[in-house]
Amino acid sequence: MTDAGENKYGFGGSAVLRLELANVTYAGGPHLFAIGVEGRDPADLATFLPAAEKLIASARAPVGRDDLDGDGVRRS
């Protein structure tokens, strides 16, 4: 499967994918937040989801060009 540009993602076999999409605003404009969590089957996905949800909840966007790591501290 191919999306915009040269970004590619594909499955090598059977898999289950949970896709999270959200409109977010940072750095003065709208952006798409997208993450996919993949498992070999529903049981594999269910086992991994608690760790994935914790990671997703910790995601932070940069607040500006001087804060590329998103921690709120300007470094330039």
Jmol script that loads the backbone (N, CA, C; Angstrom):
load data "model"
ATOM      1  N   MET A   1       0.849  -1.169   0.000  1.00  0.00           N
ATOM      2  CA  MET A   1       0.000   0.000   0.000  1.00  0.00           C
ATOM      3  C   MET A   1       0.895   1.232   0.000  1.00  0.00           C
ATOM      4  N   THR A   2       0.554   2.246  -0.758  1.00  0.00           N
ATOM      5  CA  THR A   2       1.318   3.481  -0.822  1.00  0.00           C
ATOM      6  C   THR A   2       0.401   4.649  -0.515  1.00  0.00           C
ATOM      7  N   ASP A   3       0.907   5.603   0.299  1.00  0.00           N
ATOM      8  CA  ASP A   3       0.129   6.808   0.546  1.00  0.00           C
ATOM      9  C   ASP A   3       0.831   7.976  -0.128  1.00  0.00           C
ATOM     10  N   ALA A   4       0.704   9.171   0.392  1.00  0.00           N
ATOM     11  CA  ALA A   4       1.266  10.361  -0.236  1.00  0.00           C
ATOM     12  C   ALA A   4       2.785  10.264  -0.357  1.00  0.00           C
ATOM     13  N   GLY A   5       3.305  10.764  -1.440  1.00  0.00           N
ATOM     14  CA  GLY A   5       4.747  10.799  -1.628  1.00  0.00           C
ATOM     15  C   GLY A   5       5.325   9.405  -1.741  1.00  0.00           C
ATOM     16  N   GLU A   6       6.492   9.223  -1.144  1.00  0.00           N
ATOM     17  CA  GLU A   6       7.148   7.929  -1.199  1.00  0.00           C
ATOM     18  C   GLU A   6       6.997   7.146   0.097  1.00  0.00           C
ATOM     19  N   ASN A   7       6.058   7.532   0.961  1.00  0.00           N
ATOM     20  CA  ASN A   7       5.806   6.798   2.196  1.00  0.00           C
ATOM     21  C   ASN A   7       5.079   5.514   1.849  1.00  0.00           C
ATOM     22  N   LYS A   8       5.597   4.391   2.353  1.00  0.00           N
ATOM     23  CA  LYS A   8       4.992   3.100   2.034  1.00  0.00           C
ATOM     24  C   LYS A   8       4.767   2.309   3.307  1.00  0.00           C
ATOM     25  N   TYR A   9       3.717   1.519   3.290  1.00  0.00           N
ATOM     26  CA  TYR A   9       3.442   0.610   4.389  1.00  0.00           C
ATOM     27  C   TYR A   9       2.705  -0.583   3.815  1.00  0.00           C
ATOM     28  N   GLY A  10       3.089  -1.752   4.204  1.00  0.00           N
ATOM     29  CA  GLY A  10       2.416  -2.932   3.689  1.00  0.00           C
ATOM     30  C   GLY A  10       2.464  -4.069   4.682  1.00  0.00           C
ATOM     31  N   PHE A  11       1.628  -5.038   4.450  1.00  0.00           N
ATOM     32  CA  PHE A  11       1.553  -6.216   5.298  1.00  0.00           C
ATOM     33  C   PHE A  11       2.237  -7.375   4.582  1.00  0.00           C
ATOM     34  N   GLY A  12       3.002  -8.151   5.325  1.00  0.00           N
ATOM     35  CA  GLY A  12       3.644  -9.326   4.752  1.00  0.00           C
ATOM     36  C   GLY A  12       2.792 -10.573   4.889  1.00  0.00           C
ATOM     37  N   GLY A  13       1.702 -10.450   5.585  1.00  0.00           N
ATOM     38  CA  GLY A  13       0.810 -11.586   5.809  1.00  0.00           C
ATOM     39  C   GLY A  13      -0.411 -11.111   6.561  1.00  0.00           C
ATOM     40  N   SER A  14      -1.086 -12.039   7.176  1.00  0.00           N
ATOM     41  CA  SER A  14      -2.273 -11.686   7.948  1.00  0.00           C
ATOM     42  C   SER A  14      -1.888 -10.835   9.154  1.00  0.00           C
ATOM     43  N   ALA A  15      -2.665  -9.813   9.413  1.00  0.00           N
ATOM     44  CA  ALA A  15      -2.402  -8.931  10.547  1.00  0.00           C
ATOM     45  C   ALA A  15      -3.678  -8.181  10.898  1.00  0.00           C
ATOM     46  N   VAL A  16      -3.690  -7.626  12.112  1.00  0.00           N
ATOM     47  CA  VAL A  16      -4.780  -6.789  12.587  1.00  0.00           C
ATOM     48  C   VAL A  16      -4.175  -5.431  12.903  1.00  0.00           C
ATOM     49  N   LEU A  17      -4.806  -4.379  12.444  1.00  0.00           N
ATOM     50  CA  LEU A  17      -4.272  -3.032  12.623  1.00  0.00           C
ATOM     51  C   LEU A  17      -5.301  -2.154  13.312  1.00  0.00           C
ATOM     52  N   ARG A  18      -4.880  -1.485  14.390  1.00  0.00           N
ATOM     53  CA  ARG A  18      -5.713  -0.461  15.020  1.00  0.00           C
ATOM     54  C   ARG A  18      -5.121   0.869  14.603  1.00  0.00           C
ATOM     55  N   LEU A  19      -5.910   1.692  13.976  1.00  0.00           N
ATOM     56  CA  LEU A  19      -5.461   2.972  13.457  1.00  0.00           C
ATOM     57  C   LEU A  19      -6.100   4.091  14.250  1.00  0.00           C
ATOM     58  N   GLU A  20      -5.278   4.979  14.798  1.00  0.00           N
ATOM     59  CA  GLU A  20      -5.746   6.136  15.554  1.00  0.00           C
ATOM     60  C   GLU A  20      -5.462   7.380  14.713  1.00  0.00           C
ATOM     61  N   LEU A  21      -6.479   8.197  14.485  1.00  0.00           N
ATOM     62  CA  LEU A  21      -6.343   9.440  13.730  1.00  0.00           C
ATOM     63  C   LEU A  21      -6.930  10.582  14.542  1.00  0.00           C
ATOM     64  N   ALA A  22      -6.252  11.725  14.549  1.00  0.00           N
ATOM     65  CA  ALA A  22      -6.773  12.883  15.279  1.00  0.00           C
ATOM     66  C   ALA A  22      -6.312  14.161  14.610  1.00  0.00           C
ATOM     67  N   ASN A  23      -7.172  15.152  14.596  1.00  0.00           N
ATOM     68  CA  ASN A  23      -6.776  16.495  14.185  1.00  0.00           C
ATOM     69  C   ASN A  23      -6.177  17.177  15.405  1.00  0.00           C
ATOM     70  N   VAL A  24      -4.961  17.698  15.265  1.00  0.00           N
ATOM     71  CA  VAL A  24      -4.299  18.399  16.364  1.00  0.00           C
ATOM     72  C   VAL A  24      -3.790  19.736  15.849  1.00  0.00           C
ATOM     73  N   THR A  25      -3.644  20.683  16.751  1.00  0.00           N
ATOM     74  CA  THR A  25      -3.123  21.992  16.377  1.00  0.00           C
ATOM     75  C   THR A  25      -1.886  22.284  17.214  1.00  0.00           C
ATOM     76  N   TYR A  26      -0.798  22.625  16.556  1.00  0.00           N
ATOM     77  CA  TYR A  26       0.413  23.072  17.222  1.00  0.00           C
ATOM     78  C   TYR A  26       1.245  23.851  16.226  1.00  0.00           C
ATOM     79  N   ALA A  27       2.198  24.610  16.734  1.00  0.00           N
ATOM     80  CA  ALA A  27       3.076  25.423  15.895  1.00  0.00           C
ATOM     81  C   ALA A  27       2.265  26.322  14.962  1.00  0.00           C
ATOM     82  N   GLY A  28       1.108  26.791  15.439  1.00  0.00           N
ATOM     83  CA  GLY A  28       0.311  27.734  14.680  1.00  0.00           C
ATOM     84  C   GLY A  28      -0.539  27.159  13.573  1.00  0.00           C
ATOM     85  N   GLY A  29      -0.667  25.842  13.495  1.00  0.00           N
ATOM     86  CA  GLY A  29      -1.477  25.302  12.415  1.00  0.00           C
ATOM     87  C   GLY A  29      -2.007  23.911  12.704  1.00  0.00           C
ATOM     88  N   PRO A  30      -2.929  23.454  11.855  1.00  0.00           N
ATOM     89  CA  PRO A  30      -3.518  22.130  12.032  1.00  0.00           C
ATOM     90  C   PRO A  30      -2.593  21.042  11.469  1.00  0.00           C
ATOM     91  N   HIS A  31      -2.628  19.880  12.117  1.00  0.00           N
ATOM     92  CA  HIS A  31      -1.834  18.738  11.674  1.00  0.00           C
ATOM     93  C   HIS A  31      -2.643  17.470  11.887  1.00  0.00           C
ATOM     94  N   LEU A  32      -2.260  16.413  11.187  1.00  0.00           N
ATOM     95  CA  LEU A  32      -2.877  15.110  11.380  1.00  0.00           C
ATOM     96  C   LEU A  32      -1.957  14.267  12.253  1.00  0.00           C
ATOM     97  N   PHE A  33      -2.501  13.733  13.338  1.00  0.00           N
ATOM     98  CA  PHE A  33      -1.779  12.782  14.181  1.00  0.00           C
ATOM     99  C   PHE A  33      -2.286  11.406  13.789  1.00  0.00           C
ATOM    100  N   ALA A  34      -1.394  10.535  13.361  1.00  0.00           N
ATOM    101  CA  ALA A  34      -1.791   9.196  12.939  1.00  0.00           C
ATOM    102  C   ALA A  34      -0.812   8.175  13.504  1.00  0.00           C
ATOM    103  N   ILE A  35      -1.355   7.098  14.037  1.00  0.00           N
ATOM    104  CA  ILE A  35      -0.514   6.016  14.542  1.00  0.00           C
ATOM    105  C   ILE A  35      -1.233   4.709  14.300  1.00  0.00           C
ATOM    106  N   GLY A  36      -0.477   3.712  13.896  1.00  0.00           N
ATOM    107  CA  GLY A  36      -1.026   2.379  13.703  1.00  0.00           C
ATOM    108  C   GLY A  36      -0.383   1.409  14.674  1.00  0.00           C
ATOM    109  N   VAL A  37      -1.193   0.583  15.288  1.00  0.00           N
ATOM    110  CA  VAL A  37      -0.710  -0.465  16.181  1.00  0.00           C
ATOM    111  C   VAL A  37      -1.077  -1.794  15.528  1.00  0.00           C
ATOM    112  N   GLU A  38      -0.075  -2.605  15.265  1.00  0.00           N
ATOM    113  CA  GLU A  38      -0.290  -3.831  14.504  1.00  0.00           C
ATOM    114  C   GLU A  38      -0.037  -5.063  15.362  1.00  0.00           C
ATOM    115  N   GLY A  39      -0.853  -6.072  15.163  1.00  0.00           N
ATOM    116  CA  GLY A  39      -0.667  -7.373  15.809  1.00  0.00           C
ATOM    117  C   GLY A  39      -0.844  -8.478  14.790  1.00  0.00           C
ATOM    118  N   ARG A  40      -0.330  -9.652  15.122  1.00  0.00           N
ATOM    119  CA  ARG A  40      -0.465 -10.791  14.198  1.00  0.00           C
ATOM    120  C   ARG A  40      -1.912 -11.252  14.083  1.00  0.00           C
ATOM    121  N   ASP A  41      -2.659 -11.100  15.191  1.00  0.00           N
ATOM    122  CA  ASP A  41      -4.064 -11.504  15.239  1.00  0.00           C
ATOM    123  C   ASP A  41      -4.719 -10.687  16.354  1.00  0.00           C
ATOM    124  N   PRO A  42      -6.054 -10.789  16.530  1.00  0.00           N
ATOM    125  CA  PRO A  42      -6.705  -9.989  17.573  1.00  0.00           C
ATOM    126  C   PRO A  42      -6.128 -10.209  18.975  1.00  0.00           C
ATOM    127  N   ALA A  43      -5.765 -11.442  19.319  1.00  0.00           N
ATOM    128  CA  ALA A  43      -5.209 -11.709  20.647  1.00  0.00           C
ATOM    129  C   ALA A  43      -3.848 -11.041  20.819  1.00  0.00           C
ATOM    130  N   ASP A  44      -3.016 -11.084  19.799  1.00  0.00           N
ATOM    131  CA  ASP A  44      -1.704 -10.433  19.847  1.00  0.00           C
ATOM    132  C   ASP A  44      -1.872  -8.924  19.999  1.00  0.00           C
ATOM    133  N   LEU A  45      -2.794  -8.348  19.255  1.00  0.00           N
ATOM    134  CA  LEU A  45      -3.063  -6.917  19.350  1.00  0.00           C
ATOM    135  C   LEU A  45      -3.564  -6.558  20.750  1.00  0.00           C
ATOM    136  N   ALA A  46      -4.466  -7.340  21.296  1.00  0.00           N
ATOM    137  CA  ALA A  46      -5.009  -7.074  22.633  1.00  0.00           C
ATOM    138  C   ALA A  46      -3.916  -7.125  23.701  1.00  0.00           C
ATOM    139  N   THR A  47      -2.943  -8.004  23.533  1.00  0.00           N
ATOM    140  CA  THR A  47      -1.835  -8.106  24.489  1.00  0.00           C
ATOM    141  C   THR A  47      -0.976  -6.845  24.461  1.00  0.00           C
ATOM    142  N   PHE A  48      -0.756  -6.299  23.285  1.00  0.00           N
ATOM    143  CA  PHE A  48       0.129  -5.145  23.124  1.00  0.00           C
ATOM    144  C   PHE A  48      -0.576  -3.810  23.367  1.00  0.00           C
ATOM    145  N   LEU A  49      -1.900  -3.749  23.243  1.00  0.00           N
ATOM    146  CA  LEU A  49      -2.616  -2.472  23.324  1.00  0.00           C
ATOM    147  C   LEU A  49      -2.381  -1.681  24.607  1.00  0.00           C
ATOM    148  N   PRO A  50      -2.339  -2.266  25.814  1.00  0.00           N
ATOM    149  CA  PRO A  50      -2.104  -1.444  26.997  1.00  0.00           C
ATOM    150  C   PRO A  50      -0.787  -0.649  26.925  1.00  0.00           C
ATOM    151  N   ALA A  51       0.266  -1.266  26.462  1.00  0.00           N
ATOM    152  CA  ALA A  51       1.549  -0.556  26.319  1.00  0.00           C
ATOM    153  C   ALA A  51       1.459   0.503  25.223  1.00  0.00           C
ATOM    154  N   ALA A  52       0.779   0.180  24.127  1.00  0.00           N
ATOM    155  CA  ALA A  52       0.633   1.138  23.028  1.00  0.00           C
ATOM    156  C   ALA A  52      -0.202   2.336  23.464  1.00  0.00           C
ATOM    157  N   GLU A  53      -1.285   2.099  24.199  1.00  0.00           N
ATOM    158  CA  GLU A  53      -2.133   3.198  24.660  1.00  0.00           C
ATOM    159  C   GLU A  53      -1.377   4.115  25.617  1.00  0.00           C
ATOM    160  N   LYS A  54      -0.523   3.545  26.471  1.00  0.00           N
ATOM    161  CA  LYS A  54       0.293   4.356  27.377  1.00  0.00           C
ATOM    162  C   LYS A  54       1.260   5.231  26.576  1.00  0.00           C
ATOM    163  N   LEU A  55       1.875   4.654  25.558  1.00  0.00           N
ATOM    164  CA  LEU A  55       2.783   5.420  24.709  1.00  0.00           C
ATOM    165  C   LEU A  55       2.043   6.523  23.955  1.00  0.00           C
ATOM    166  N   ILE A  56       0.882   6.212  23.390  1.00  0.00           N
ATOM    167  CA  ILE A  56       0.097   7.206  22.656  1.00  0.00           C
ATOM    168  C   ILE A  56      -0.306   8.355  23.582  1.00  0.00           C
ATOM    169  N   ALA A  57      -0.713   8.042  24.809  1.00  0.00           N
ATOM    170  CA  ALA A  57      -1.127   9.076  25.761  1.00  0.00           C
ATOM    171  C   ALA A  57       0.019   9.995  26.158  1.00  0.00           C
ATOM    172  N   SER A  58       1.243   9.528  26.016  1.00  0.00           N
ATOM    173  CA  SER A  58       2.403  10.347  26.390  1.00  0.00           C
ATOM    174  C   SER A  58       2.900  11.228  25.250  1.00  0.00           C
ATOM    175  N   ALA A  59       2.343  11.075  24.067  1.00  0.00           N
ATOM    176  CA  ALA A  59       2.808  11.843  22.904  1.00  0.00           C
ATOM    177  C   ALA A  59       2.592  13.334  23.116  1.00  0.00           C
ATOM    178  N   ARG A  60       3.577  14.128  22.794  1.00  0.00           N
ATOM    179  CA  ARG A  60       3.497  15.586  22.879  1.00  0.00           C
ATOM    180  C   ARG A  60       4.021  16.180  21.581  1.00  0.00           C
ATOM    181  N   ALA A  61       3.339  17.188  21.104  1.00  0.00           N
ATOM    182  CA  ALA A  61       3.750  17.858  19.873  1.00  0.00           C
ATOM    183  C   ALA A  61       4.684  19.008  20.211  1.00  0.00           C
ATOM    184  N   PRO A  62       5.578  19.345  19.302  1.00  0.00           N
ATOM    185  CA  PRO A  62       6.404  20.526  19.525  1.00  0.00           C
ATOM    186  C   PRO A  62       5.529  21.774  19.605  1.00  0.00           C
ATOM    187  N   VAL A  63       5.926  22.745  20.431  1.00  0.00           N
ATOM    188  CA  VAL A  63       5.142  23.973  20.549  1.00  0.00           C
ATOM    189  C   VAL A  63       5.635  25.051  19.605  1.00  0.00           C
ATOM    190  N   GLY A  64       6.741  24.850  18.963  1.00  0.00           N
ATOM    191  CA  GLY A  64       7.275  25.819  18.015  1.00  0.00           C
ATOM    192  C   GLY A  64       8.557  25.305  17.406  1.00  0.00           C
ATOM    193  N   ARG A  65       9.089  26.055  16.478  1.00  0.00           N
ATOM    194  CA  ARG A  65      10.303  25.623  15.780  1.00  0.00           C
ATOM    195  C   ARG A  65      11.499  25.469  16.719  1.00  0.00           C
ATOM    196  N   ASP A  66      11.519  26.219  17.834  1.00  0.00           N
ATOM    197  CA  ASP A  66      12.632  26.129  18.768  1.00  0.00           C
ATOM    198  C   ASP A  66      12.452  25.007  19.781  1.00  0.00           C
ATOM    199  N   ASP A  67      11.348  24.297  19.713  1.00  0.00           N
ATOM    200  CA  ASP A  67      11.059  23.244  20.677  1.00  0.00           C
ATOM    201  C   ASP A  67      10.751  21.956  19.929  1.00  0.00           C
ATOM    202  N   LEU A  68      11.726  21.439  19.206  1.00  0.00           N
ATOM    203  CA  LEU A  68      11.481  20.307  18.349  1.00  0.00           C
ATOM    204  C   LEU A  68      11.267  18.997  19.115  1.00  0.00           C
ATOM    205  N   ASP A  69      11.684  18.941  20.397  1.00  0.00           N
ATOM    206  CA  ASP A  69      11.435  17.725  21.150  1.00  0.00           C
ATOM    207  C   ASP A  69      10.135  17.782  21.941  1.00  0.00           C
ATOM    208  N   GLY A  70       9.416  18.922  21.895  1.00  0.00           N
ATOM    209  CA  GLY A  70       8.080  19.009  22.478  1.00  0.00           C
ATOM    210  C   GLY A  70       8.022  19.141  23.986  1.00  0.00           C
ATOM    211  N   ASP A  71       9.151  19.439  24.646  1.00  0.00           N
ATOM    212  CA  ASP A  71       9.111  19.527  26.108  1.00  0.00           C
ATOM    213  C   ASP A  71       8.818  20.929  26.643  1.00  0.00           C
ATOM    214  N   GLY A  72       8.600  21.885  25.745  1.00  0.00           N
ATOM    215  CA  GLY A  72       8.271  23.245  26.162  1.00  0.00           C
ATOM    216  C   GLY A  72       9.471  24.126  26.458  1.00  0.00           C
ATOM    217  N   VAL A  73      10.679  23.578  26.315  1.00  0.00           N
ATOM    218  CA  VAL A  73      11.896  24.345  26.601  1.00  0.00           C
ATOM    219  C   VAL A  73      12.514  24.828  25.295  1.00  0.00           C
ATOM    220  N   ARG A  74      12.657  26.154  25.174  1.00  0.00           N
ATOM    221  CA  ARG A  74      13.307  26.711  23.968  1.00  0.00           C
ATOM    222  C   ARG A  74      14.810  26.557  24.090  1.00  0.00           C
ATOM    223  N   ARG A  75      15.454  26.180  23.013  1.00  0.00           N
ATOM    224  CA  ARG A  75      16.883  25.927  23.057  1.00  0.00           C
ATOM    225  C   ARG A  75      17.690  26.785  22.097  1.00  0.00           C
ATOM    226  N   SER A  76      17.102  27.806  21.498  1.00  0.00           N
ATOM    227  CA  SER A  76      17.893  28.638  20.580  1.00  0.00           C
ATOM    228  C   SER A  76      17.861  30.085  20.996  1.00  0.00           C
TER     229      SER A  76
END
end "model"
wireframe off; spacefill off
backbone 0.3
color backbone group
